Amino acid sequence: MPVTSPASAPSSSFGPLRAATVVLGWLGLQAMPVHAVHAAPEPQEPEAAATGKAEAARPAFQLSHDGRFVLDIRARLAWPRCAEGMQWDGQHCQGLPDLMTYKQAQTRAQELGREDGIRWRLPRVNEMRRLIDRSVRPQGLHPALFPDAPRDWHWSGSAAVNARPSNPYNYSQISGQGPIPQLTAQQAWAINLDTLETAPDMGRGNRLMVRLVRPMQDSDLPQP
């Protein structure tokens, strides 16, 4: 019995067997799934692709060629591995950190700048927060980068002048020196590397620890 084909199928005049074959082939084509065709990604230049991979693989922090600084590659900052007053011996930070008022910390940065010919300064709060490693316990500066790091209040260069009367309960006795006179009630930012707390209203007469920072130089980078 000849196979009756759809109106759009080829005519059965080819003979029953050939007509059936053609019709089945036509039905098979109709049943084939339709796949979306996506344009192939535009090829990158080899040099640009290699640069992109290198940037993605580069760690955020590296040690300088002499091991004395931690380099923030993205922010292009160089951090001494020891707080001010402590000395780097090649493996550890020896001694005790200096405690300074805000003005003394600024003066120390200016003195270093004159000695090195590079602008040293107090770091901003967000720059110091970048150093905090939340994967270590307790959270704070990673001991492999900043060994023997003191964990207490540090001055920041993010200044905040508050003209209101001083609050005797507001960080005025952190160093045990008693309330700060109201004439010295100018305040500045500080960060506690133990509790990770920040304070925008630290009295500048307090004596806190200091960790200065300077711009990273190409000569700081380790040799390939």
C-alpha positions in Angstrom: 0.0 0.0 0.0 1.6 3.3 -1.0 2.6 5.8 1.8 0.5 9.0 1.8 2.9 11.9 2.2 2.0 15.4 3.6 1.2 18.1 1.1 4.6 19.6 1.5 6.4 16.2 1.2 7.7 15.0 -2.1 5.2 13.2 -4.5 4.7 9.4 -4.3 5.4 9.2 -8.0 8.9 8.0 -7.1 7.5 4.7 -6.1 6.3 3.4 -2.7 9.7 2.5 -1.3 11.5 5.7 -2.4 8.5 7.8 -1.3 8.6 6.3 2.1 12.3 6.9 2.4 11.9 10.5 1.4 9.0 11.1 3.7 10.8 9.6 6.7 13.9 11.7 5.9 11.7 14.8 5.7 10.1 13.9 9.1 13.5 13.4 10.6 14.6 16.8 9.5 11.5 18.3 11.1 12.3 16.6 14.4 15.9 17.8 14.6 16.3 20.2 17.6 17.3 23.8 16.8 20.4 24.9 18.7 21.3 28.6 19.3 24.4 29.6 17.5 26.7 31.8 19.6 29.4 33.9 18.0 32.9 32.7 18.9 34.7 35.0 21.3 36.9 37.5 19.6 40.5 36.3 19.8 42.8 38.4 22.0 46.3 39.4 21.1 48.7 36.9 22.7 50.5 39.7 24.6 47.2 41.2 26.0 45.9 37.8 27.0 49.2 37.0 28.8 49.2 40.4 30.6 45.6 39.8 31.8 46.4 36.4 33.1 49.5 37.7 34.9 47.6 40.5 36.5 44.9 38.1 37.7 47.5 35.7 39.1 49.6 38.4 40.9 49.1 38.4 44.6 47.8 41.6 46.3 50.8 41.7 48.6 54.4 40.9 48.0 57.6 41.3 49.9 60.2 43.7 48.6 63.4 42.5 47.1 65.2 43.0 50.5 62.4 41.7 52.6 62.0 44.9 54.6 58.7 46.0 53.1 55.3 44.6 52.3 54.2 45.9 48.9 50.5 46.6 48.2 50.7 46.0 44.5 47.3 47.4 43.6 47.5 50.5 45.8 51.3 50.8 45.0 52.2 51.4 48.6 55.2 50.1 50.6 54.7 49.2 54.3 57.6 48.6 56.7 57.2 45.2 58.2 57.7 46.7 61.7 55.8 49.4 63.6 57.8 52.6 64.3 60.3 52.0 67.1 60.7 48.3 66.3 63.7 47.1 64.2 63.6 44.5 61.4 66.4 41.9 61.9 65.7 39.9 58.8 63.2 37.6 60.4 61.5 39.3 63.3 60.6 42.8 64.6 62.8 43.4 67.7 62.1 45.9 70.5 59.0 47.8 71.5 56.8 50.1 69.4 57.0 53.9 70.0 53.9 55.6 71.4 53.4 59.0 69.9 50.8 61.8 69.8 49.3 62.6 66.5 51.7 65.6 66.0 54.7 63.4 66.9 53.6 60.8 64.3 53.3 63.5 61.7 56.8 64.8 62.6 58.3 61.3 62.3 56.9 61.0 58.8 58.3 64.4 57.8 61.7 63.4 59.2 61.8 60.2 57.2 60.7 62.0 54.1 63.7 64.4 54.4 66.1 61.5 55.0 64.8 59.3 52.1 63.6 61.9 49.6 60.3 60.0 49.5 57.0 61.2 51.0 56.2 59.2 54.1 52.8 59.7 55.8 50.3 58.2 58.1 48.0 55.7 56.3 44.4 56.3 55.7 41.9 54.0 57.5 40.9 52.2 54.3 44.5 51.6 53.4 45.1 49.9 56.8 41.9 47.9 56.5 43.4 46.4 53.3 46.2 44.9 55.4 43.8 43.0 57.7 43.6 39.3 56.9 40.4 37.7 58.0 41.6 34.2 57.3 44.0 34.2 60.2 43.0 33.7 63.8 42.8 36.1 65.5 42.1 38.4 62.6 44.6 41.1 61.9 47.9 41.6 60.2 49.2 38.3 58.7 52.1 37.1 60.8 54.0 36.0 57.7 54.0 39.5 56.4 54.1 41.5 59.6 55.7 39.3 62.3 55.4 40.4 65.9 52.9 43.1 65.0 51.5 44.9 68.0 47.7 44.7 68.2 46.3 47.9 69.6 45.4 51.5 68.5 47.3 53.0 65.6 47.1 56.5 64.2 45.6 57.1 60.8 46.1 60.0 58.4 42.3 60.3 57.9 41.9 63.4 59.9 38.6 64.4 61.5 38.5 67.7 63.4 35.7 67.9 65.9 34.8 71.4 67.3 32.4 70.1 69.9 33.5 70.0 73.6 35.6 67.0 74.4 34.0 63.9 75.9 35.9 62.7 79.0 34.6 59.2 78.3 35.6 59.1 74.7 39.0 57.5 74.2 40.7 60.2 76.4 42.3 57.8 78.8 43.5 55.0 76.4 47.2 55.7 77.2 46.5 56.3 80.9 47.4 60.0 80.8 44.0 61.3 81.9 41.5 63.6 80.2 42.8 65.7 77.4 42.4 69.5 77.9 39.6 70.9 75.9 42.0 73.2 74.0 43.6 70.0 72.4 40.2 68.5 71.5 41.1 68.2 67.8 40.5 64.6 66.9 41.7 62.2 64.2 41.0 58.7 63.0 42.6 55.7 64.6 42.3 51.9 64.1 42.6 49.1 66.6 44.4 46.2 65.1 43.2 43.9 67.9 39.5 44.5 67.8 39.5 45.9 64.2 37.5 48.9 65.6 37.9 52.3 64.1 37.5 55.7 65.8 37.0 59.0 64.0 37.2 60.9 67.2 40.5 59.9 68.8 42.0 62.9 70.7 45.3 63.8 69.1 47.0 64.1 72.5 46.8 60.3 73.0 49.9 58.3 72.5 49.3 55.5 70.0 51.4 53.2 67.9 52.4 54.3 64.4 52.8 52.4 61.2 53.9 54.8 58.4 53.6 54.1 54.7 55.2 55.5 51.5 54.7 55.2 47.7 56.0 51.9 46.2 59.0 52.3 44.0 59.8 50.1 41.0 63.2 49.3 42.8 61.2 47.8 45.7 59.9 45.0 43.5 61.6 41.6 43.6 63.8 40.8 40.6 62.2 38.3 38.2 
